[in-house]
Amino acid sequence: DSGVTQTPKHLITATGQRVTLRCSPRSGDLSVYWYQQSLDQGLQFLIQYYNGEERAKGNILERFSAQQFPDLHSELNLSSLELGDSALYFCASSVDTLYGEAFFGQGTRLTVV
Amino acid sequence: AQKVTQAQTEISVVEKEDVTLDCVYETRDTTYYLFWYKQPPSGELVFLIRRNSFDEQNEISGRYSWNFQKSTSSFNFTITASQVVDSAVYFCALSERNFGNEKLTFGTGTRLTIIP
Protein backbone atom coordinates (compact mmCIF):
# COMPACT_ATOMS: atom_id res chain seq x y z
CA ASP A 1 0.00 0.00 0.00
CA SER A 2 1.59 3.23 -1.22
CA GLY A 3 -0.52 5.46 1.01
CA VAL A 4 -1.98 7.30 -1.98
CA THR A 5 -5.73 6.78 -2.35
CA GLN A 6 -7.62 7.21 -5.57
CA THR A 7 -11.36 7.01 -5.99
CA PRO A 8 -13.21 5.61 -7.74
CA LYS A 9 -11.27 2.57 -8.92
CA HIS A 10 -13.45 2.13 -11.99
CA LEU A 11 -15.68 4.53 -13.86
CA ILE A 12 -17.82 3.94 -16.92
CA THR A 13 -19.46 6.91 -18.55
CA ALA A 14 -20.84 8.06 -21.87
CA THR A 15 -19.28 10.38 -24.41
CA GLY A 16 -19.91 14.03 -23.73
CA GLN A 17 -20.15 13.56 -19.99
CA ARG A 18 -18.01 15.02 -17.21
CA VAL A 19 -16.32 13.09 -14.42
CA THR A 20 -14.21 13.90 -11.38
CA LEU A 21 -11.36 11.73 -10.17
CA ARG A 22 -10.17 12.14 -6.63
CA CYS A 23 -6.75 11.64 -5.06
CA SER A 24 -5.64 11.74 -1.44
CA PRO A 25 -1.86 11.97 -1.18
CA ARG A 26 0.30 10.31 1.45
CA SER A 27 0.27 12.06 4.76
CA GLY A 28 2.78 14.89 4.70
CA ASP A 29 3.23 14.96 0.92
CA LEU A 30 2.72 18.40 -0.59
CA SER A 31 3.07 17.52 -4.29
CA VAL A 32 0.44 15.74 -6.31
CA TYR A 33 0.95 14.60 -9.89
CA TRP A 34 -1.57 13.27 -12.37
CA TYR A 35 -0.65 10.82 -15.12
CA GLN A 36 -2.63 9.19 -17.89
CA GLN A 37 -1.82 5.69 -19.09
CA SER A 38 -3.28 4.62 -22.40
CA LEU A 39 -2.33 1.88 -24.83
CA ASP A 40 -1.25 4.24 -27.57
CA GLN A 41 0.33 7.04 -25.52
CA GLY A 42 1.88 5.14 -22.63
CA LEU A 43 2.33 6.96 -19.33
CA GLN A 44 1.93 10.67 -19.88
CA PHE A 45 2.36 13.42 -17.33
CA LEU A 46 -0.68 15.68 -17.10
CA ILE A 47 -0.20 18.17 -14.30
CA GLN A 48 1.45 18.80 -10.94
CA TYR A 49 0.24 20.73 -7.91
CA TYR A 50 2.34 21.75 -4.98
CA ASN A 51 0.72 22.92 -1.75
CA GLY A 52 -2.38 24.08 -3.55
CA GLU A 53 -0.77 25.75 -6.54
CA GLU A 54 -0.23 24.51 -10.05
CA ARG A 55 3.47 23.91 -10.53
CA ALA A 56 3.93 22.14 -13.83
CA LYS A 57 1.83 21.25 -16.82
CA GLY A 58 2.29 18.45 -19.29
CA ASN A 59 0.16 17.15 -22.11
CA ILE A 60 -3.14 18.03 -20.51
CA LEU A 61 -6.09 18.76 -22.77
CA GLU A 62 -8.08 21.94 -22.34
CA ARG A 63 -11.12 19.78 -21.53
CA PHE A 64 -9.27 18.55 -18.46
CA SER A 65 -8.59 20.55 -15.32
CA ALA A 66 -7.33 19.86 -11.86
CA GLN A 67 -7.04 21.48 -8.48
CA GLN A 68 -5.52 20.82 -5.10
CA PHE A 69 -7.49 21.75 -2.04
CA PRO A 70 -6.27 23.14 1.32
CA ASP A 71 -6.32 19.64 2.81
CA LEU A 72 -3.98 18.68 -0.08
CA HIS A 73 -6.31 16.23 -1.77
CA SER A 74 -6.61 16.76 -5.49
CA GLU A 75 -9.30 16.33 -8.10
CA LEU A 76 -8.93 15.83 -11.83
CA ASN A 77 -11.97 16.96 -13.83
CA LEU A 78 -12.50 15.53 -17.30
CA SER A 79 -15.23 17.05 -19.41
CA SER A 80 -16.79 16.55 -22.85
CA LEU A 81 -15.44 13.05 -22.70
CA GLU A 82 -14.44 11.25 -25.87
CA LEU A 83 -13.80 7.57 -26.52
CA GLY A 84 -10.10 8.30 -26.67
CA ASP A 85 -10.09 9.50 -23.07
CA SER A 86 -10.53 5.92 -21.91
CA ALA A 87 -7.41 5.21 -19.89
CA LEU A 88 -5.96 4.50 -16.49
CA TYR A 89 -5.45 7.72 -14.58
CA PHE A 90 -2.81 7.70 -11.87
CA CYS A 91 -2.19 10.09 -9.08
CA ALA A 92 1.19 10.24 -7.40
CA SER A 93 2.47 12.20 -4.44
CA SER A 94 5.82 13.19 -3.08
CA VAL A 95 7.05 15.25 -0.17
CA ASP A 96 8.41 17.98 -2.35
CA THR A 97 10.07 17.50 -5.69
CA LEU A 98 10.57 14.53 -7.95
CA TYR A 99 14.08 14.20 -6.66
CA GLY A 100 12.42 12.19 -3.96
CA GLU A 101 10.28 9.14 -4.41
CA ALA A 102 6.92 9.52 -6.06
CA PHE A 103 4.33 7.12 -4.68
CA PHE A 104 1.53 6.14 -7.00
CA GLY A 105 -2.06 5.34 -6.22
CA GLN A 106 -3.80 2.31 -7.67
CA GLY A 107 -5.30 4.34 -10.47
CA THR A 108 -8.80 5.04 -11.74
CA ARG A 109 -9.77 3.11 -14.83
CA LEU A 110 -12.01 5.30 -16.95
CA THR A 111 -14.04 3.76 -19.74
CA VAL A 112 -15.92 6.08 -22.06
CA VAL A 113 -18.65 4.36 -24.10
CA ALA B 1 13.87 17.37 -24.16
CA GLN B 2 14.27 14.32 -22.02
CA LYS B 3 13.55 10.87 -23.37
CA VAL B 4 13.59 7.31 -22.04
CA THR B 5 13.90 4.36 -24.37
CA GLN B 6 13.08 0.79 -23.43
CA ALA B 7 13.77 -1.05 -26.65
CA GLN B 8 12.56 -4.42 -25.38
CA THR B 9 8.80 -4.48 -25.70
CA GLU B 10 8.31 -8.01 -24.41
CA ILE B 11 10.60 -10.58 -22.85
CA SER B 12 9.80 -14.16 -21.86
CA VAL B 13 12.14 -16.31 -19.83
CA VAL B 14 11.82 -19.60 -18.05
CA GLU B 15 11.62 -19.46 -14.28
CA LYS B 16 14.99 -19.29 -12.50
CA GLU B 17 16.72 -17.74 -15.48
CA ASP B 18 18.34 -14.32 -15.15
CA VAL B 19 16.94 -11.46 -17.20
CA THR B 20 18.12 -7.92 -17.91
CA LEU B 21 15.81 -5.08 -18.85
CA ASP B 22 17.46 -2.27 -20.77
CA CYS B 23 16.89 1.45 -20.31
CA VAL B 24 18.58 4.26 -22.23
CA TYR B 25 17.87 7.89 -21.45
CA GLU B 26 18.51 11.33 -22.90
CA THR B 27 18.75 14.53 -20.92
CA ARG B 28 20.61 17.82 -21.07
CA ASP B 29 20.66 18.22 -17.32
CA THR B 30 23.62 17.30 -15.20
CA THR B 31 21.37 16.69 -12.21
CA TYR B 32 18.62 14.16 -12.65
CA TYR B 33 17.15 11.02 -11.13
CA LEU B 34 16.40 7.66 -12.69
CA PHE B 35 13.71 5.30 -11.49
CA TRP B 36 12.35 1.85 -12.10
CA TYR B 37 8.71 1.02 -11.46
CA LYS B 38 6.90 -2.31 -11.65
CA GLN B 39 3.31 -2.60 -12.84
CA PRO B 40 1.89 -6.05 -11.99
CA PRO B 41 -1.31 -7.33 -13.59
CA SER B 42 -3.31 -5.67 -10.82
CA GLY B 43 -2.35 -2.31 -12.35
CA GLU B 44 -0.69 -0.30 -9.62
CA LEU B 45 2.75 1.23 -10.09
CA VAL B 46 5.25 -0.02 -7.54
CA PHE B 47 8.41 1.98 -6.90
CA LEU B 48 11.57 -0.17 -7.12
CA ILE B 49 14.57 2.14 -7.08
CA ARG B 50 15.77 5.72 -7.45
CA ARG B 51 19.29 6.63 -8.51
CA ASN B 52 20.72 10.15 -8.77
CA SER B 53 22.99 11.23 -11.58
CA PHE B 54 26.01 11.61 -9.31
CA ASP B 55 25.94 8.09 -7.96
CA GLU B 56 27.13 5.50 -10.44
CA GLN B 57 27.51 2.72 -7.94
CA ASN B 58 25.63 -0.39 -8.85
CA GLU B 59 22.95 -1.44 -6.42
CA ILE B 60 21.75 -4.85 -5.38
CA SER B 61 18.57 -5.60 -3.51
CA GLY B 62 17.94 -9.29 -3.10
CA ARG B 63 17.42 -10.74 -6.56
CA TYR B 64 17.30 -7.28 -8.14
CA SER B 65 20.32 -5.32 -9.30
CA TRP B 66 20.79 -2.11 -11.24
CA ASN B 67 23.67 -1.01 -13.44
CA PHE B 68 23.92 2.74 -14.01
CA GLN B 69 26.44 3.91 -16.62
CA LYS B 70 26.53 7.60 -17.43
CA SER B 71 28.99 7.04 -20.27
CA THR B 72 26.33 5.13 -22.19
CA SER B 73 23.29 6.86 -20.61
CA SER B 74 21.96 3.54 -19.50
CA PHE B 75 20.26 2.29 -16.35
CA ASN B 76 19.70 -1.43 -16.75
CA PHE B 77 17.80 -3.69 -14.39
CA THR B 78 18.64 -7.35 -13.80
CA ILE B 79 16.53 -9.94 -12.07
CA THR B 80 18.42 -13.06 -11.07
CA ALA B 81 16.75 -16.41 -10.52
CA SER B 82 13.47 -15.06 -11.88
CA GLN B 83 10.16 -16.12 -10.36
CA VAL B 84 6.63 -16.19 -11.70
CA VAL B 85 5.75 -13.28 -9.39
CA ASP B 86 8.20 -11.13 -11.32
CA SER B 87 5.85 -11.19 -14.30
CA ALA B 88 4.83 -7.58 -14.84
CA VAL B 89 5.45 -4.53 -16.96
CA TYR B 90 8.55 -2.66 -15.89
CA PHE B 91 8.99 1.04 -16.52
CA CYS B 92 12.14 3.07 -16.45
CA ALA B 93 11.66 6.78 -15.75
CA LEU B 94 13.70 9.97 -15.66
CA SER B 95 13.02 13.06 -13.59
CA GLU B 96 14.42 16.32 -14.74
CA ARG B 97 13.88 19.57 -13.00
CA ASN B 98 13.67 22.58 -15.26
CA PHE B 99 12.52 25.45 -13.12
CA GLY B 100 8.76 25.60 -13.23
CA ASN B 101 8.46 22.35 -15.13
CA GLU B 102 9.09 19.18 -13.25
CA LYS B 103 7.91 15.73 -14.21
CA LEU B 104 8.71 12.08 -14.59
CA THR B 105 9.22 10.91 -18.15
CA PHE B 106 8.50 7.23 -18.55
CA GLY B 107 9.72 4.75 -21.10
CA THR B 108 7.20 2.63 -22.95
CA GLY B 109 7.74 -0.30 -20.61
CA THR B 110 8.94 -3.87 -21.00
CA ARG B 111 6.45 -6.66 -20.44
CA LEU B 112 8.24 -9.48 -18.67
CA THR B 113 6.69 -12.93 -18.60
CA ILE B 114 8.21 -15.63 -16.45
CA ILE B 115 7.27 -19.09 -17.68
CA PRO B 116 6.90 -21.69 -14.94
Interface residues (C-beta under 8 A of the other chain):
Chain A: S2 Y33 Y35 G42 L43 F45 Q48 R55 A56 K57 G58 L88 F90 A92 T97 L98 Y99 G100 E101 A102 F103 F104 G105 Q106 G107 R109
Chain B: Y33 F35 Y37 S42 G43 E44 L45 V46 F47 R50 N52 F91 S95 R97 G100 N101 E102 K103 L104 T105 F106 G107 T108 G109
